[in-house]
Amino acid sequence: MGATLVVGDTHLKHELILPRVDAAIERCDADRVVFLGDYCDEWGSTGRQLLAALELFAGWVEDTHAAGVRVDLLLGNHDFQYLMGEEGPGTHVLLMDDVAELLGALGVTMAETVDGFLLTHAGLTAGWARLHLEAPADAEAAKAQLNGLFARGTWSDLRALSSCGTGRGGWDEPGPLWADRSELWEDAYPGISQIVGHTPVAACERMPPASRWARADGGEELWLCDTFSLTSRMRPIGDGGMLLVEDGRAEAVADGDNPDFQPWDEVVAAAGVW
């Protein structure tokens, strides 16, 4: 297995992000790309923009597969609302069925692994895993169990996957679609390194080791990768960077320190989003 590019939340900005991904694939010689979810919804977006962005994305995925690059697509909390048929933040309720069909055709799933890292949208916490998984020993086992819940697709399975903790306004254990960075840092599943999106960050960031009052630190690496998100005033929060994982190591690429890529804030400003 060669290098894998990991891309954070896209939120309908595929026209701006995918050329950046193409350039990173070429320059990093990546043979696999994993997207961390939240393809749907953006501040002030219209239903027409939602469908157009997903159709563009589907075409890109097909073309990239045809070019010999593996593409894996994880679900985010925004995407999951359409599969559940329930309104959430920014959901276009009149397009529930259309979007669910488009997401299904893309082959979205809950979890992937790359060189020992577990990849989900928001992260696997120990508290949630105790309730819903069977003590996975490693990233592969966790992936299999998470994807098994999604594939089985009973109401209780899907409700468990969409469990939301107090960090994001819920009352349950923070699940793999909704865990906030603070909830993941305080209660990350022990012994498994993880890469997640969901929480906007200024740049791809490796979280510091846990304090003793939070949890026992087992040497796990916890990486945050949501660098494309915007504020409600459509200003970039992050630098548009991605993670490259190769030989068990993760490093930021196409970020604010890389002169080969146009600064993300300039890309957004030039596009006049929205």
LUMGU-167194 format. One record per residue (C-alpha): residue number from 0; z, x, y; residue in one letter. Coordinates in pm, whole numbers, always signed. Example, Ala and Ser with C-alpha at 12.3 -4.5 7.8 and 13.67 -1.06 7.14 Angstrom:
# LUMGU-167194
   pos        w        u        v   code
     0     +780    +1230     -450      A
     1     +714    +1367     -106      S
END
This chain:
# LUMGU-167194
   pos        w        u        v   code
     0       +0       +0       +0      M
     1      -96     +134     +343      G
     2      +35      +46     +687      A
     3     +140     -308     +780      T
     4     +130     -446    +1133      L
     5     +399     -704    +1216      V
     6     +326     -947    +1500      V
     7     +584    -1164    +1675      G
     8     +564    -1521    +1806      D
     9     +222    -1610    +1948      T
    10     +282    -1961    +2094      H
    11      -85    -2057    +2147      L
    12     -175    -1730    +2323      K
    13     -409    -1628    +2041      H
    14     -702    -1567    +2274      E
    15     -496    -1298    +2448      L
    16     -306    -1160    +2151      I
    17     -566    -1135    +1874      L
    18     -785     -874    +2049      P
    19     -469     -666    +2086      R
    20     -398     -710    +1715      V
    21     -756     -610    +1629      D
    22     -722     -291    +1834      A
    23     -388     -208    +1673      A
    24     -530     -263    +1323      I
    25     -810      -17    +1396      E
    26     -600     +247    +1569      R
    27     -317     +234    +1318      C
    28     -548     +200    +1016      D
    29     -346     -101     +900      A
    30     -460     -287     +591      D
    31     -218     -576     +626      R
    32      -89     -796     +909      V
    33     +216    -1023     +896      V
    34     +270    -1284    +1167      F
    35     +631    -1396    +1212      L
    36     +557    -1760    +1302      G
    37     +570    -1993    +1603      D
    38     +195    -2032    +1644      Y
    39     +248    -2373    +1807      C
    40     +368    -2489    +2148      D
    41     +394    -2317    +2484      E
    42     +544    -2416    +2816      W
    43     +322    -2682    +2974      G
    44      +57    -2673    +2703      S
    45     -168    -2969    +2625      T
    46     -265    -3113    +2290      G
    47     -618    -2989    +2342      R
    48     -491    -2635    +2395      Q
    49     -276    -2659    +2084      L
    50     -565    -2758    +1857      L
    51     -806    -2509    +2013      A
    52     -560    -2221    +1970      A
    53     -491    -2304    +1605      L
    54     -861    -2339    +1527      E
    55     -930    -2003    +1693      L
    56     -648    -1850    +1490      F
    57     -782    -1996    +1165      A
    58    -1125    -1845    +1234      G
    59     -970    -1506    +1308      W
    60     -767    -1514     +986      V
    61    -1078    -1592     +783      E
    62    -1280    -1315     +950      D
    63     -999    -1062     +911      T
    64     -960    -1142     +543      H
    65    -1335    -1098     +503      A
    66    -1307     -754     +665      A
    67    -1064     -645     +393      G
    68     -735     -682     +581      V
    69     -462     -891     +421      R
    70     -308    -1150     +655      V
    71      +26    -1322     +581      D
    72     +154    -1606     +796      L
    73     +520    -1704     +816      L
    74     +650    -2031     +953      L
    75     +848    -2054    +1277      G
    76    +1079    -2331    +1388      N
    77     +814    -2475    +1623      H
    78     +561    -2491    +1339      D
    79     +812    -2642    +1098      F
    80     +868    -2946    +1321      Q
    81     +509    -3051    +1256      Y
    82     +548    -3015     +880      L
    83     +869    -3219     +895      M
    84     +710    -3479    +1124      G
    85    +1000    -3445    +1366      E
    86    +1002    -3381    +1738      E
    87    +1145    -3050    +1855      G
    88    +1116    -2829    +2164      P
    89     +760    -2862    +2295      G
    90     +629    -3063    +1998      T
    91     +308    -3260    +2058      H
    92     +419    -3567    +1866      V
    93      +79    -3739    +1872      L
    94      -74    -3444    +1684      L
    95     +181    -3415    +1402      M
    96      -66    -3481    +1120      D
    97     -349    -3273    +1267      D
    98     -130    -2970    +1322      V
    99      +39    -3002     +982      A
   100     -305    -3004     +820      E
   101     -416    -2695    +1013      L
   102      -97    -2508     +925      L
   103     -129    -2603     +560      G
   104     -485    -2473     +550      A
   105     -361    -2139     +687      L
   106     -134    -2095     +385      G
   107     +188    -2055     +581      V
   108     +508    -1969     +397      T
   109     +871    -1881     +467      M
   110     +914    -1513     +383      A
   111     +732    -1190     +306      E
   112     +836     -835     +222      T
   113     +706     -502     +345      V
   114     +835     -171     +207      D
   115    +1180     -312     +132      G
   116    +1209     -515     +453      F
   117    +1253     -892     +438      L
   118    +1042    -1071     +699      L
   119    +1127    -1423     +816      T
   120    +1098    -1598    +1148      H
   121    +1464    -1580    +1251      A
   122    +1653    -1396     +979      G
   123    +1866    -1444     +669      L
   124    +2239    -1479     +733      T
   125    +2506    -1436     +470      A
   126    +2670    -1771     +544      G
   127    +2346    -1965     +500      W
   128    +2254    -1770     +186      A
   129    +2588    -1851      +22      R
   130    +2508    -2220      +60      L
   131    +2141    -2223      -40      H
   132    +2044    -1909     -236      L
   133    +2157    -1745     -559      E
   134    +2286    -1410     -432      A
   135    +1951    -1228     -403      P
   136    +1994     -860     -482      A
   137    +1706     -735     -269      D
   138    +1430     -838      -30      A
   139    +1191     -941     -309      E
   140    +1449    -1173     -463      A
   141    +1531    -1324     -124      A
   142    +1162    -1380      -53      K
   143    +1110    -1552     -388      A
   144    +1405    -1786     -338      Q
   145    +1314    -1875      +21      L
   146     +952    -1944      -70      N
   147    +1072    -2138     -372      G
   148    +1272    -2374     -151      L
   149     +968    -2431      +67      F
   150     +731    -2480     -226      A
   151     +966    -2728     -396      R
   152     +971    -2918      -70      G
   153    +1240    -3178     -134      T
   154    +1406    -3332     +168      W
   155    +1725    -3133     +107      S
   156    +1532    -2808      +63      D
   157    +1339    -2852     +388      L
   158    +1649    -2964     +573      R
   159    +1830    -2653     +452      A
   160    +1548    -2427     +573      L
   161    +1559    -2591     +918      S
   162    +1938    -2558     +949      S
   163    +2037    -2465    +1305      C
   164    +2360    -2299    +1418      G
   165    +2555    -2323    +1741      T
   166    +2364    -2029    +1891      G
   167    +2058    -2255    +1923      R
   168    +2231    -2587    +1983      G
   169    +2301    -2703    +1628      G
   170    +2613    -2747    +1418      W
   171    +2514    -2603    +1080      D
   172    +2487    -2255     +934      E
   173    +2206    -2066    +1114      P
   174    +1904    -2067     +885      G
   175    +1590    -1852     +855      P
   176    +1397    -2059    +1110      L
   177    +1665    -2095    +1376      W
   178    +1919    -1809    +1362      A
   179    +1978    -1659    +1705      D
   180    +1994    -1280    +1741      R
   181    +2371    -1295    +1789      S
   182    +2414    -1501    +1473      E
   183    +2198    -1263    +1272      L
   184    +2376     -956    +1408      W
   185    +2721    -1100    +1330      E
   186    +2636    -1227     +982      D
   187    +2322    -1056     +849      A
   188    +2280    -1075     +473      Y
   189    +2424     -750     +339      P
   190    +2210     -477     +191      G
   191    +1869     -608     +302      I
   192    +1683     -471     +603      S
   193    +1506     -741     +803      Q
   194    +1233     -791    +1063      I
   195    +1232    -1114    +1264      V
   196    +1081    -1282    +1569      G
   197    +1226    -1597    +1732      H
   198    +1447    -1435    +1998      T
   199    +1239    -1298    +2289      P
   200    +1299     -929    +2359      V
   201    +1170     -685    +2621      A
   202    +1034     -455    +2348      A
   203    +1050     -428    +1970      C
   204    +1414     -351    +1917      E
   205    +1629     -222    +1635      R
   206    +1967     -390    +1664      M
   207    +2273     -161    +1668      P
   208    +2506     -139    +1367      P
   209    +2753     -424    +1341      A
   210    +3101     -382    +1482      S
   211    +3382     -395    +1229      R
   212    +3508     -725    +1370      W
   213    +3170     -887    +1306      A
   214    +3079     -787     +949      R
   215    +3075     -494     +713      A
   216    +2771     -282     +793      D
   217    +2572     -181     +489      G
   218    +2319      +35     +667      G
   219    +2067     -246     +703      E
   220    +1800     -218     +969      E
   221    +1756     -533    +1179      L
   222    +1442     -539    +1394      W
   223    +1350     -797    +1662      L
   224     +980     -840    +1734      C
   225     +921    -1138    +1969      D
   226     +752     -952    +2257      T
   227     +478    -1198    +2357      F
   228     +692    -1490    +2476      S
   229     +690    -1617    +2833      L
   230     +951    -1770    +3060      T
   231     +916    -2132    +3172      S
   232     +747    -1993    +3486      R
   233     +488    -1824    +3260      M
   234     +611    -1471    +3320      R
   235     +613    -1222    +3029      P
   236     +952    -1142    +2881      I
   237     +833     -859    +2658      G
   238     +579     -577    +2658      D
   239     +338     -714    +2398      G
   240     +435     -455    +2138      G
   241     +417     -489    +1761      M
   242     +581     -311    +1470      L
   243     +403      -80    +1229      L
   244     +571      -47     +891      V
   245     +465     +237     +664      E
   246     +646     +429     +391      D
   247     +965     +232     +454      G
   248     +981     +310     +824      R
   249     +923      +82    +1124      A
   250     +805     +190    +1469      E
   251     +677      +10    +1777      A
   252     +304      +25    +1855      V
   253      +79     -122    +2126      A
   254     +388     -142    +2345      D
   255     +458      -72    +2711      G
   256     +465     +304    +2652      D
   257     +120     +316    +2491      N
   258     -156     +399    +2742      P
   259     -426     +287    +2496      D
   260     -331      -78    +2553      F
   261     -349     -276    +2875      Q
   262       +2     -372    +2988      P
   263      +90     -718    +2857      W
   264     +198     -847    +3198      D
   265     -146     -755    +3336      E
   266     -316     -936    +3046      V
   267     -117    -1252    +3114      V
   268     -173    -1234    +3491      A
   269     -548    -1185    +3450      A
   270     -572    -1484    +3218      A
   271     -398    -1714    +3465      G
   272     -189    -1870    +3190      V
   273     -203    -2168    +3185      W
END
